[in-house]
Amino acid sequence: MNDSFQPMPPAHVRQGPDTEAARQLLRDSALEWFEREDGLPVVGFRIDSPTGLANEVDWHTHGRAQLICVESGLLTTRTRHGTWSLAPGSAGWMPAAEPHTVAIDGPLRGWGMVLAPALCHDLPADPCVIGISPLLQAVALRVCDWPIADAASARQQHLIEVLLDEIRAAPRQRMHLPMPRDRRLLKIASQLLAEPADDRSLAQWAAWAGLSTRSLTRHFREETTLSFAHWRQQARLAEALRQLSEGRAVSDIAHALGFSSSSAFVTVFRRHFGVPPGRYLARAGRGLDPPRGLASPAASG
């Protein structure tokens, strides 16, 4: 298989992201807790990055599980299961030892926490995006203010139990762009992610990858649960979120992503997310009801 189309990490996955990139987001005192199993079972931290990351943090793993909540900005992570976009009002769950990448385009503000593996036996086994309840938000911010200690106090342990209950009960949000496994399908998907405005027809993509149109249609749905047309639209919308977070104009985004007009882009965006592009990030960032995510039930009809 051509490695340029491989979503899996290389055989050797680094432990921890590039230090300089991580320091753009976190204090050094927080970084060491991503790998430690001793001490406080949950360690929280604030994220406030005025510029984001210059480059994507390459494939890596951590010894602890992570929960990252975005309050403003956009964070994108790739895993073995696909790509997730975290817009304001959503939080990403990453199990311990799960290979992933991190990309942040533009300013980002939020919070995060790392959880010792012993706490996570009945928490989600795969990466996912979850909704944040007011109680989970309040407890998480309290955790971020805890001083570093060798062990949790009785009160801290009680709050940890509440935190775990809230994570277990949190609804999962469909901000996921699943990736196919078949080499030929993956070649197509990777090209569409690199050039979302590429408007080749289904038959042209099939011929390019060495497939029949029928095989492309059937296997793409089997491997991603989405039709090819729906997946391509999801990929464009995920890229639209990234460009919106950078402050690009709607007309520029529509042109860059291959929509026939700005109004066509706005119509598709509103149908999928429930609000027009200009209101999506602002609405979630003000703490209002979160917009729908990618591939939400309401967006799939």
C-alpha positions in Angstrom: 0.0 0.0 0.0 1.2 3.5 -0.8 2.0 5.1 2.6 0.8 8.5 1.3 -2.8 7.2 1.4 -2.4 5.4 4.8 -4.5 7.0 7.6 -2.8 4.7 10.2 0.2 5.9 12.1 3.6 4.5 11.2 4.8 1.3 13.0 6.8 3.4 15.5 4.5 6.0 17.2 6.2 8.7 19.3 5.2 9.0 22.9 4.0 12.6 23.2 3.7 15.4 20.7 6.6 17.7 19.6 7.6 19.5 22.7 7.7 23.0 21.2 4.3 22.6 19.6 2.8 21.4 22.8 4.3 24.3 24.7 2.4 26.7 22.5 -0.7 25.3 24.2 0.2 24.1 27.7 2.5 24.8 30.6 5.4 22.5 31.0 3.9 21.4 34.4 0.8 20.1 32.6 2.7 18.3 29.8 4.4 15.7 32.1 1.0 14.5 33.3 0.0 13.2 29.9 2.3 10.2 30.5 2.3 9.7 34.3 0.2 7.1 36.0 1.0 8.2 39.6 -0.2 11.2 41.5 -3.6 12.9 40.9 -5.9 10.5 38.9 -7.3 13.6 37.0 -5.2 16.6 36.1 -6.9 19.6 34.4 -5.4 22.5 32.4 -6.6 25.6 30.5 -5.8 26.1 26.8 -5.3 29.6 25.4 -3.5 29.7 22.1 -3.6 33.1 20.3 -2.2 31.7 17.1 -2.8 27.9 17.1 -0.2 25.5 15.8 2.1 26.2 12.8 2.1 22.6 11.8 0.0 19.5 12.6 1.4 17.5 15.5 2.3 14.2 14.0 1.1 10.7 15.1 1.7 10.1 18.8 0.1 8.5 21.8 -0.2 9.3 25.5 -0.2 7.2 28.7 -3.4 8.9 30.0 -6.8 9.4 28.3 -7.7 12.9 27.4 -10.9 15.0 27.3 -10.4 18.3 25.4 -13.2 20.9 25.3 -13.1 23.8 22.7 -14.7 27.0 23.8 -13.6 29.1 20.8 -11.7 28.1 17.7 -11.4 24.7 16.0 -9.3 21.6 16.7 -9.0 18.7 14.2 -7.6 15.3 15.1 -7.0 12.2 13.0 -7.2 8.7 14.4 -7.2 5.2 13.1 -11.0 5.5 12.9 -11.2 8.7 10.9 -11.1 12.5 11.4 -12.9 14.5 14.1 -13.5 18.3 14.1 -14.0 19.9 17.5 -16.0 23.2 17.1 -17.0 25.4 20.0 -19.2 23.7 22.5 -17.9 20.2 21.9 -15.3 18.0 23.6 -13.2 15.2 22.2 -12.5 12.0 24.1 -9.2 10.2 23.4 -8.5 6.9 25.1 -5.1 6.2 26.5 -2.5 4.8 24.0 -4.7 5.8 21.0 -2.6 7.0 18.1 -3.7 10.4 16.9 -2.6 13.7 15.3 -3.6 17.3 16.3 -4.1 20.4 14.1 -5.2 23.8 15.3 -5.7 26.5 12.7 -6.0 29.9 14.3 -6.7 31.0 17.9 -8.0 28.4 20.3 -9.4 28.6 23.8 -10.7 25.8 26.0 -9.8 23.4 28.7 -8.6 19.8 28.9 -7.9 17.0 31.3 -5.9 13.8 31.4 -7.2 10.8 33.2 -5.2 7.8 34.6 -6.0 4.5 32.8 -7.4 3.0 36.0 -10.3 5.4 35.8 -11.3 4.6 32.3 -12.3 0.9 32.2 -16.0 1.8 31.5 -15.5 5.0 29.6 -15.6 5.1 25.7 -13.1 2.6 24.2 -12.8 4.6 21.0 -12.2 8.3 20.2 -15.4 10.3 20.0 -17.0 13.7 20.4 -19.3 14.2 23.3 -21.7 16.9 24.4 -20.8 18.9 27.5 -23.5 19.3 30.2 -23.4 22.4 32.5 -22.4 20.1 35.4 -19.6 18.5 33.5 -18.4 22.0 32.4 -18.5 23.3 36.0 -16.6 20.2 37.4 -14.0 20.4 34.7 -13.2 24.0 35.4 -12.9 23.2 39.1 -10.5 20.4 38.2 -8.4 22.9 36.2 -7.9 24.9 39.4 -6.7 22.1 41.5 -3.1 22.4 42.8 -0.8 19.5 41.8 -0.7 16.9 44.6 0.5 13.3 45.2 -3.1 12.1 45.7 -6.7 13.2 45.6 -8.4 14.5 48.7 -11.7 13.1 49.8 -13.5 16.1 48.2 -11.5 15.8 45.0 -12.3 12.1 44.8 -16.0 12.9 45.1 -15.8 15.4 42.2 -13.9 12.8 40.2 -16.8 10.3 40.6 -19.2 13.0 39.4 -17.0 13.8 36.5 -16.8 10.1 35.4 -20.6 9.8 35.7 -21.1 12.8 33.5 -18.6 11.5 30.9 -20.4 8.1 30.9 -23.8 9.8 30.4 -22.7 12.4 27.8 -24.3 12.2 24.4 -22.1 11.4 21.5 -22.0 14.0 18.7 -21.5 13.1 15.0 -18.5 15.3 14.2 -16.8 12.3 12.6 -15.6 11.8 9.1 -14.9 8.0 8.8 -12.1 6.9 6.5 -12.4 3.8 4.3 -9.8 1.0 4.7 -9.6 -0.3 1.2 -6.4 1.0 -0.5 -8.3 2.2 -3.6 -11.1 3.9 -1.7 -8.5 5.5 0.7 -6.7 6.9 -2.3 -9.9 8.7 -3.4 -10.7 9.9 0.1 -7.2 11.2 0.7 -7.3 13.1 -2.6 -10.6 14.7 -1.7 -9.3 15.8 1.6 -6.3 17.4 -0.1 -8.4 19.0 -2.9 -12.0 19.3 -1.6 -13.0 21.3 -4.7 -12.2 18.4 -7.0 -15.5 17.9 -8.8 -14.8 14.7 -10.7 -17.9 12.5 -11.2 -18.3 9.2 -9.5 -17.4 7.3 -12.7 -14.3 9.4 -13.1 -13.2 8.7 -9.5 -13.8 5.0 -10.0 -11.7 4.9 -13.2 -8.9 6.9 -11.5 -8.7 4.4 -8.6 -9.1 1.3 -10.8 -12.7 0.4 -9.6 -16.0 -0.1 -11.3 -18.6 2.5 -10.4 -20.8 -0.2 -8.8 -17.9 -1.4 -6.6 -17.0 2.2 -5.6 -20.6 2.9 -4.6 -21.1 -0.4 -2.7 -17.8 -0.6 -0.9 -17.6 3.1 0.1 -20.9 2.8 1.9 -19.9 -0.5 3.5 -16.7 0.9 4.9 -17.8 4.4 5.9 -21.6 4.0 6.4 -22.0 7.0 4.1 -22.6 7.2 0.4 -19.8 8.6 -1.7 -21.7 11.8 -2.4 -22.5 12.3 1.3 -18.9 11.6 2.3 -17.6 14.1 -0.2 -20.0 16.7 1.1 -19.0 16.0 4.7 -15.4 16.4 3.8 -16.1 19.8 2.3 -18.1 20.9 5.3 -15.3 19.8 7.7 -12.9 22.0 5.7 -15.5 24.8 5.7 -15.5 24.7 9.5 -11.7 25.0 9.5 -11.7 28.0 7.1 -14.5 29.7 9.0 -12.5 29.5 12.2 -9.7 31.3 10.3 -12.1 34.2 9.6 -12.3 33.6 5.8 -15.3 35.1 4.0 -18.2 32.8 3.1 -17.8 33.6 -0.6 -14.2 32.7 -0.6 -14.9 29.4 1.2 -17.7 28.5 -1.3 -15.3 29.1 -4.2 -12.4 27.2 -2.6 -14.6 24.2 -1.9 -16.2 23.9 -5.3 -19.7 25.1 -4.6 -21.5 26.6 -7.5 -22.3 29.8 -5.5 -22.2 31.3 -2.1 -25.9 30.7 -1.7 -25.5 27.0 -2.6 -22.8 26.7 0.1 -25.0 28.5 2.7 -28.0 26.2 1.9 -25.9 23.0 2.3 -24.3 24.3 5.5 -27.6 25.3 7.0 -29.2 22.0 6.2 -26.3 20.1 7.9 -25.6 22.3 10.9 -29.0 24.0 11.5 -27.6 27.5 11.3 -25.8 29.5 8.5 -22.0 29.7 8.4 -21.8 33.2 9.9 -23.6 32.1 13.0 -22.2 28.6 13.6 -19.0 29.3 15.5 -20.4 32.4 17.2 -23.5 30.6 18.5 -21.6 27.7 20.0 -18.9 30.1 21.4 -21.6 32.0 23.3 -22.7 28.9 25.1 -26.0 28.6 23.3 -27.5 25.3 22.2 -24.7 23.6 20.2 -25.3 23.4 16.5 -25.7 20.0 14.9 -22.5 18.2 13.9 -21.3 16.5 10.8 -23.4 13.5 9.8 -26.0 14.3 12.4 -29.3 12.5 12.0 -31.1 15.7 10.9 -28.3 16.4 8.4 -28.4 13.0 6.8 -31.8 13.0 5.3 
